[in-house]
Amino acid sequence: MQADLVLVSLCYNNHMQENTRYAVGIDIGTTTVRCVVAHINTETGVPSIVGVGKAANSGMRKGVVANLQGPAAAIDDALGEAERMSGYQVDFATVSINGSHLLSTKTDGMIAVSAVDHEVNREDLQRLEEVATTGKVPPNREVVEVVPHGYKLDGQENIKDPLGMTGTRLEINANVVSALAPHLHNVEKAADMAKVDAHTLVPSVLASSRAVLNEQQIESGVAVVDLGGSTTGVAVFEEGDLQYVGVVPMGGVNITNDLAIGLKTDPSVAEEVKLKHASAVMRKDSSGISVKEGEDIHSFSSSDIDEIVDARLEEIFDGVQAELKRAGRAGKLPSGVVLTGGTANMKHIVEYAKERLGLAVHIGKPKGFGGVSDTVENPDYACVAGLMLIDADTSAAGGVKTGKKQRKNSSSSSKASLKKASGLLGSFLGKFKV
């Protein structure tokens, strides 16, 4: 009888392990690394946040790795905090990449698909993507995402998904997002040093988009502006597709540095001034503002703060407007702009952005999670929440191992383990396509 109970218990535990699924996102920002661990309900697919970690980062400039030791230590600290909270050892994760080296390129290609009665299969689509990207993307870059805007089969245009259709000549128009290969590999190496396999790399602004956009916005036309520490990402969506990705090499750190110089104070004091007292819209009346640091009290004029903040925000949003112009969508997005990132928490940033961009603007906050989700439902966690959701999408599709494994050696081949985001964003967008 006792043996039977043990057998039943073992079977139950094995069943639970097979049906237990976790999703992990790690946002490697220039100033901060954030990690989110979620348990995925296998029946509903709804994620429940079970672990959150955060650590100050160093060794990065403008979103790219300048020193491997800093990001590796920050990833380890943030990951350790999330692991302790969740009780789950993280071995795989979807990780962010960033920087102005990210490039969005419109491309096309054509292949012959064998006999007349041949049905288009996935191998054909992969071959078509290779034709569309070969020679169009410089050799020192790697393709991160291929977003098909439309296919053409034997003259029939505006096909969204030709899989299973019959024809002989298949063409594609697509948007290809690429990144400099060394920057991609350095991010993976930093994660590897923290003993986590960065199996998928996703541009930060696309991860944020995954967390905050809905069907109507993506269909009608919307831009996500991710106001990060030292970069501002811009992603434009329309007709259910990603149309453009760009990065402005400025962010919240630039505002802090300007305040430190203009107010003649330490960066730590300037950061507190920015977080607690800065306003994106200039105030009509000047007042005194005090910040306490230890036993010292620093006093400043609100008009001085407003003048400094306004000058840098103007530069940042001029850069955003330039990216929207490159995308051909400046002032032409019915669903406007969704702001994410830490600087989106600044007072009156929505009113400022409306005035500068001439579009409807609102703050994007990740929602719909169970568990300890209070921390995550903020604009500065949009990227890491989106990474976690993409990780969940990937594991649901069978593309990623789940459960625990032995920690891998840091010497294991990075190229062998790396999987790009190609197709992952497409699966997300595919939910919204007719």
C-alpha positions as CSV (number, residue, x, y, z in Angstrom):
1,M,0.0,0.0,0.0
2,Q,2.8,2.4,0.9
3,A,4.6,1.5,-2.3
4,D,1.5,2.4,-4.3
5,L,1.3,5.8,-2.6
6,V,4.9,6.5,-3.4
7,L,4.3,5.6,-7.0
8,V,1.2,7.8,-7.2
9,S,3.2,10.7,-5.6
10,L,6.0,10.3,-8.1
11,C,3.6,10.2,-11.0
12,Y,1.9,13.3,-9.8
13,N,5.2,15.2,-9.3
14,N,6.4,14.2,-12.8
15,H,3.0,15.3,-14.2
16,M,3.3,18.7,-12.4
17,Q,6.8,19.2,-13.7
18,E,5.8,18.5,-17.2
19,N,2.9,21.0,-16.9
20,T,4.9,23.6,-15.1
21,R,6.0,26.4,-17.3
22,Y,7.9,29.6,-16.4
23,A,8.7,32.6,-18.5
24,V,11.6,35.0,-17.8
25,G,12.5,38.4,-19.1
26,I,15.7,40.3,-18.4
27,D,15.9,44.0,-19.5
28,I,19.5,45.1,-19.6
29,G,19.2,48.9,-19.5
30,T,22.1,51.3,-19.5
31,T,21.4,52.4,-15.9
32,T,19.3,49.5,-14.5
33,V,18.8,45.8,-15.1
34,R,15.3,44.4,-14.4
35,C,14.2,40.8,-14.2
36,V,10.7,39.3,-14.1
37,V,9.9,35.6,-13.5
38,A,6.3,34.5,-14.2
39,H,4.5,31.2,-13.8
40,I,2.3,30.4,-16.8
41,N,-1.1,28.9,-16.3
42,T,-1.0,26.0,-18.7
43,E,-4.8,26.0,-19.2
44,T,-5.4,29.8,-19.7
45,G,-1.9,30.9,-20.7
46,V,-2.1,33.8,-18.2
47,P,1.2,34.7,-16.6
48,S,1.4,35.2,-12.8
49,I,4.3,37.3,-11.6
50,V,6.3,35.3,-9.0
51,G,9.6,37.0,-9.0
52,V,10.9,40.6,-9.6
53,G,14.5,41.8,-9.4
54,K,16.3,45.1,-10.0
55,A,19.9,46.2,-9.9
56,A,21.9,49.2,-10.8
57,N,24.0,48.7,-14.0
58,S,27.4,50.0,-15.1
59,G,29.6,49.2,-18.0
60,M,27.2,50.3,-20.7
61,R,27.0,53.3,-22.9
62,K,24.0,54.4,-25.0
63,G,22.5,50.9,-24.7
64,V,25.5,48.8,-25.7
65,V,28.0,46.9,-23.6
66,A,31.3,48.8,-23.0
67,N,32.6,46.6,-20.2
68,L,31.3,43.0,-19.7
69,Q,31.9,42.9,-15.9
70,G,29.3,45.6,-15.1
71,P,26.3,44.2,-16.9
72,A,27.2,40.6,-15.9
73,A,27.2,41.6,-12.2
74,A,24.0,43.6,-12.5
75,I,22.2,40.7,-14.3
76,D,23.4,38.3,-11.5
77,D,22.1,40.6,-8.8
78,A,18.7,41.2,-10.4
79,L,18.4,37.6,-11.3
80,G,19.3,36.5,-7.8
81,E,16.6,38.7,-6.3
82,A,14.0,37.4,-8.6
83,E,15.1,33.8,-8.0
84,R,14.9,34.2,-4.2
85,M,11.4,35.7,-4.5
86,S,10.1,33.0,-6.9
87,G,12.0,30.0,-5.6
88,Y,12.8,29.2,-9.2
89,Q,16.3,28.8,-10.6
90,V,16.5,30.7,-13.9
91,D,18.5,29.1,-16.7
92,F,16.9,30.5,-19.8
93,A,15.6,34.0,-20.5
94,T,14.5,36.4,-23.2
95,V,16.9,39.4,-23.0
96,S,16.7,43.0,-24.4
97,I,19.1,44.6,-26.8
98,N,19.3,48.3,-27.4
99,G,21.3,51.1,-29.0
100,S,21.3,53.3,-32.1
101,H,23.0,50.5,-34.1
102,L,19.6,48.9,-34.5
103,L,18.5,49.4,-38.1
104,S,15.1,49.1,-39.8
105,T,15.3,48.3,-43.6
106,K,12.6,47.8,-46.2
107,T,13.4,44.9,-48.5
108,D,11.9,42.5,-51.0
109,G,12.7,39.2,-52.6
110,M,11.5,36.5,-55.0
111,I,11.9,32.7,-55.3
112,A,10.5,29.9,-57.5
113,V,8.6,27.3,-55.6
114,S,9.1,24.2,-57.6
115,A,6.3,22.5,-59.6
116,V,2.9,24.1,-60.5
117,D,1.0,22.1,-58.0
118,H,3.5,22.7,-55.1
119,E,2.0,24.1,-51.9
120,V,4.0,26.8,-50.2
121,N,5.6,25.4,-47.0
122,R,7.7,26.8,-44.2
123,E,11.0,25.9,-45.9
124,D,9.9,28.1,-48.8
125,L,9.2,31.0,-46.5
126,Q,12.6,30.6,-44.8
127,R,14.3,30.5,-48.2
128,L,12.4,33.6,-49.3
129,E,13.5,35.5,-46.1
130,E,17.1,34.5,-46.8
131,V,16.8,35.9,-50.4
132,A,15.2,39.1,-49.1
133,T,17.9,39.7,-46.5
134,T,21.0,38.5,-48.3
135,G,22.9,41.5,-49.7
136,K,20.4,43.9,-48.2
137,V,21.8,43.7,-44.7
138,P,25.5,44.6,-44.3
139,P,27.8,41.6,-43.4
140,N,28.7,42.9,-40.0
141,R,25.0,42.9,-38.9
142,E,22.7,40.1,-37.8
143,V,19.0,40.0,-38.6
144,V,16.9,40.3,-35.4
145,E,13.4,40.3,-36.9
146,V,11.9,39.9,-40.3
147,V,8.3,41.3,-40.5
148,P,6.5,40.4,-43.8
149,H,4.3,43.3,-44.9
150,G,2.8,41.2,-47.7
151,Y,3.4,38.3,-50.1
152,K,2.7,38.0,-53.8
153,L,2.0,34.6,-55.4
154,D,1.8,34.3,-59.1
155,G,0.6,37.9,-59.4
156,Q,-1.9,37.7,-56.6
157,E,-1.0,40.6,-54.2
158,N,-1.7,41.5,-50.6
159,I,-1.4,38.0,-49.3
160,K,-0.7,38.0,-45.5
161,D,0.1,34.3,-45.1
162,P,0.8,32.2,-48.2
163,L,1.4,28.9,-46.3
164,G,-0.5,26.1,-48.0
165,M,-1.3,28.1,-51.1
166,T,-0.4,26.7,-54.6
167,G,1.8,28.6,-57.0
168,T,5.2,28.8,-58.7
169,R,6.5,32.4,-58.1
170,L,6.5,33.7,-54.5
171,E,7.5,37.3,-53.6
172,I,7.8,39.2,-50.4
173,N,7.9,42.8,-49.1
174,A,9.2,43.0,-45.6
175,N,10.7,45.1,-42.9
176,V,14.1,43.8,-41.6
177,V,15.4,44.8,-38.2
178,S,19.1,44.2,-37.8
179,A,21.8,44.9,-35.3
180,L,25.6,45.0,-35.2
181,A,26.8,41.5,-34.5
182,P,29.5,42.4,-31.9
183,H,26.9,44.2,-29.8
184,L,24.5,41.2,-29.9
185,H,27.3,38.8,-28.9
186,N,28.5,41.1,-26.0
187,V,25.0,41.1,-24.5
188,E,24.9,37.3,-24.7
189,K,28.3,37.0,-23.2
190,A,27.3,39.3,-20.3
191,A,24.3,37.0,-19.6
192,D,26.4,33.9,-20.0
193,M,28.8,35.3,-17.3
194,A,25.8,35.5,-15.0
195,K,25.0,31.8,-15.9
196,V,21.8,32.4,-17.8
197,D,21.2,31.4,-21.4
198,A,20.0,34.5,-23.4
199,H,18.2,32.2,-25.9
200,T,16.3,35.1,-27.6
201,L,17.4,38.8,-28.0
202,V,14.7,41.4,-28.6
203,P,15.0,45.2,-29.2
204,S,13.8,47.0,-26.1
205,V,11.2,49.1,-27.8
206,L,9.6,46.0,-29.4
207,A,9.4,44.2,-26.1
208,S,7.7,47.3,-24.6
209,S,5.3,47.2,-27.5
210,R,4.4,43.6,-26.8
211,A,3.4,44.6,-23.2
212,V,1.4,47.8,-23.9
213,L,-0.3,47.7,-27.3
214,N,-3.7,46.3,-28.3
215,E,-5.2,45.1,-31.5
216,Q,-6.9,48.4,-32.5
217,Q,-3.7,50.4,-32.0
218,I,-1.6,48.1,-34.1
219,E,-4.1,48.1,-36.9
220,S,-5.0,51.8,-37.1
221,G,-1.4,53.1,-36.5
222,V,0.5,53.8,-33.4
223,A,4.1,54.6,-32.2
224,V,5.7,53.4,-29.0
225,V,8.3,55.7,-27.6
226,D,10.4,54.0,-25.0
227,L,12.1,56.7,-22.9
228,G,15.0,54.9,-21.4
229,G,18.1,55.9,-19.4
230,S,20.4,56.9,-22.2
231,T,18.4,55.9,-25.3
232,T,14.8,56.6,-26.6
233,G,13.4,53.8,-28.8
234,V,10.8,54.4,-31.4
235,A,8.6,51.7,-33.0
236,V,5.9,52.4,-35.5
237,F,3.0,50.0,-36.2
238,E,0.2,50.2,-38.8
239,E,-2.1,47.7,-40.6
240,G,-1.1,45.0,-38.1
241,D,2.6,45.2,-38.9
242,L,5.8,46.7,-37.6
243,Q,6.6,49.5,-40.0
244,Y,9.8,51.0,-38.5
245,V,12.3,50.9,-35.6
246,G,14.7,53.6,-34.6
247,V,16.7,54.7,-31.6
248,V,17.5,58.2,-30.4
249,P,20.8,58.2,-28.5
250,M,19.4,60.3,-25.6
251,G,17.4,59.6,-22.5
252,G,16.7,60.3,-18.8
253,V,20.4,60.2,-17.9
254,N,21.0,63.2,-20.1
255,I,18.4,65.1,-18.2
256,T,20.1,64.2,-14.9
257,N,23.5,65.3,-16.2
258,D,22.1,68.6,-17.5
259,L,20.5,69.2,-14.1
260,A,23.8,68.4,-12.3
261,I,25.7,70.9,-14.5
262,G,23.1,73.6,-14.6
263,L,22.3,73.5,-10.9
264,K,25.9,73.0,-9.9
265,T,25.2,69.9,-7.8
266,D,26.0,66.2,-7.6
267,P,24.4,63.8,-10.0
268,S,22.7,62.0,-7.1
269,V,21.0,65.2,-6.0
270,A,20.2,66.0,-9.6
271,E,18.6,62.5,-10.0
272,E,16.3,63.2,-7.0
273,V,15.4,66.6,-8.3
274,K,14.4,65.0,-11.6
275,L,12.4,62.2,-10.0
276,K,10.6,64.2,-7.5
277,H,10.4,67.8,-8.7
278,A,11.0,68.0,-12.5
279,S,8.1,68.9,-14.7
280,A,7.9,68.4,-18.5
281,V,5.7,71.5,-18.8
282,M,7.2,74.7,-17.6
283,R,5.5,76.2,-14.5
284,K,4.1,79.7,-14.6
285,D,5.2,80.6,-11.1
286,S,8.7,80.1,-9.8
287,S,9.1,78.5,-6.3
288,G,11.8,77.2,-4.1
289,I,12.6,73.5,-4.1
290,S,14.6,71.7,-1.4
291,V,16.3,68.3,-1.6
292,K,17.9,66.7,1.5
293,E,21.0,64.6,1.2
294,G,22.3,63.3,4.4
295,E,22.5,66.3,6.7
296,D,22.8,68.7,3.8
297,I,19.8,70.6,2.3
298,H,20.1,71.8,-1.3
299,S,17.7,74.5,-2.5
300,F,16.9,75.3,-6.1
301,S,14.5,77.4,-8.1
302,S,11.7,75.6,-10.0
303,S,12.2,78.0,-13.0
304,D,15.9,76.9,-13.3
305,I,14.9,73.3,-13.2
306,D,12.1,73.8,-15.7
307,E,14.4,75.6,-18.1
308,I,17.1,72.8,-18.0
309,V,14.6,70.0,-18.4
310,D,12.7,71.7,-21.2
311,A,15.9,72.2,-23.2
312,R,16.8,68.5,-23.1
313,L,13.3,67.2,-23.6
314,E,13.0,69.4,-26.7
315,E,16.2,67.7,-28.1
316,I,14.9,64.2,-27.2
317,F,11.5,64.8,-28.8
318,D,13.0,66.5,-31.8
319,G,14.8,63.2,-32.3
320,V,11.6,61.2,-31.9
321,Q,9.9,63.4,-34.5
322,A,12.8,62.9,-36.9
323,E,12.4,59.1,-36.5
324,L,8.6,59.4,-37.2
325,K,9.4,61.4,-40.3
326,R,11.8,58.7,-41.5
327,A,9.0,56.3,-41.0
328,G,6.7,58.6,-43.0
329,R,4.2,58.7,-40.1
330,A,4.8,62.1,-38.4
331,G,1.4,63.5,-37.4
332,K,-0.3,60.6,-39.2
333,L,-0.9,58.0,-36.5
334,P,-4.7,57.7,-35.5
335,S,-3.8,55.9,-32.2
336,G,-1.1,58.4,-31.4
337,V,1.9,57.7,-29.2
338,V,2.3,55.4,-26.2
339,L,5.1,56.4,-23.8
340,T,7.0,53.8,-21.8
341,G,10.3,53.7,-19.9
342,G,11.4,55.4,-16.7
343,T,11.2,59.0,-18.0
344,A,7.5,58.4,-18.8
345,N,7.0,58.9,-15.1
346,M,7.9,62.6,-15.3
347,K,5.1,65.0,-14.4
348,H,3.1,66.4,-17.3
349,I,5.1,64.4,-19.9
350,V,1.9,63.5,-21.7
351,E,1.0,67.2,-22.2
352,Y,4.5,67.9,-23.4
353,A,4.6,65.1,-25.9
354,K,1.2,66.0,-27.3
355,E,2.4,69.5,-28.0
356,R,5.8,68.5,-29.5
357,L,4.5,65.5,-31.7
358,G,1.1,66.8,-32.6
359,L,-0.5,63.4,-31.7
360,A,-2.6,61.8,-29.0
361,V,-0.4,60.6,-26.2
362,H,-0.8,58.3,-23.2
363,I,1.3,56.3,-20.8
364,G,1.7,52.6,-21.5
365,K,1.6,50.3,-18.4
366,P,1.7,46.5,-18.5
367,K,-1.5,45.0,-17.2
368,G,-3.4,41.7,-16.8
369,F,-0.9,39.8,-14.6
370,G,-1.6,37.8,-11.5
371,G,0.7,37.4,-8.5
372,V,3.0,40.1,-7.3
373,S,2.3,42.4,-10.3
374,D,2.1,45.8,-8.6
375,T,5.7,46.6,-9.2
376,V,5.5,45.5,-12.9
377,E,2.5,47.6,-13.8
378,N,4.5,50.7,-14.4
379,P,6.0,52.2,-17.6
380,D,9.6,51.5,-16.5
381,Y,8.8,47.8,-16.4
382,A,7.1,47.7,-19.8
383,C,10.2,46.3,-21.5
384,V,10.9,43.5,-19.1
385,A,7.2,42.6,-19.0
386,G,7.2,42.4,-22.7
387,L,10.3,40.2,-22.7
388,M,8.6,37.8,-20.3
389,L,5.5,37.6,-22.5
390,I,7.7,36.9,-25.6
391,D,9.4,34.2,-23.6
392,A,6.0,32.7,-22.7
393,D,5.0,32.8,-26.4
394,T,8.3,31.1,-27.4
395,S,8.0,28.3,-24.9
396,A,4.3,27.8,-25.8
397,A,5.4,27.3,-29.4
398,G,7.9,24.7,-28.3
399,G,10.9,26.8,-29.2
400,V,12.5,26.9,-25.8
401,K,13.2,24.3,-23.1
402,T,11.4,24.8,-19.8
403,G,12.0,23.6,-16.3
404,K,15.4,23.3,-14.6
405,K,18.7,22.1,-15.9
406,Q,22.3,22.1,-14.7
407,R,24.0,25.4,-15.0
408,K,25.9,25.5,-18.2
409,N,29.6,26.3,-18.3
410,S,30.4,29.9,-19.3
411,S,32.7,28.5,-22.0
412,S,29.8,27.0,-24.0
413,S,29.4,28.3,-27.5
414,S,27.4,31.5,-27.7
415,K,26.5,31.0,-31.3
416,A,25.1,27.6,-30.7
417,S,22.7,28.8,-28.0
418,L,21.6,32.1,-29.5
419,K,18.2,32.3,-31.1
420,K,17.0,35.6,-32.6
421,A,13.6,37.1,-32.3
422,S,12.7,36.5,-35.9
423,G,9.1,35.2,-36.1
424,L,8.3,35.9,-32.4
425,L,7.1,39.4,-33.0
426,G,5.3,38.1,-36.1
427,S,3.4,35.5,-34.0
428,F,2.3,38.3,-31.7
429,L,1.2,40.6,-34.5
430,G,-0.4,37.6,-36.2
431,K,-3.0,37.5,-33.5
432,F,-4.2,40.9,-34.9
433,K,-4.2,40.1,-38.6
434,V,-7.3,39.3,-40.5
